[in-house]
Amino acid sequence: MNVFARYQGFIVFMTLSALQLTPTPAAAINRKEAVDYIREGKAHYRSGDPQSAVQYFGKALLLDPYNEEARGYMREFFTRHSL
């Protein structure tokens, strides 16, 4: 597994955090899809697959950059895994 694939979720999270994107109408429209990604990420997180969970949370943040639930899970993951 290459380094990018291993840290893809972290890279997405940090990029979005650094850019401080402003919400757009498209982000509002995609909020439901972001919620679906969060639901899927939570399922992976609970089943013991945090790497897949981070990918889903990263996708949710691409659609809804200010989603506090997705951000919280990302913070928790990277705090626990000291990345």
Buried (B, 14 or more C-beta within 10 A) or exposed (E): EEEEEEBBBBEBBEEBEEEEBEEEEEBEEBBEBBBBBBEBBBEBBEEEEBBBBBBBBBBBBBBBBEBEBBBEBBEEBBEEEEE
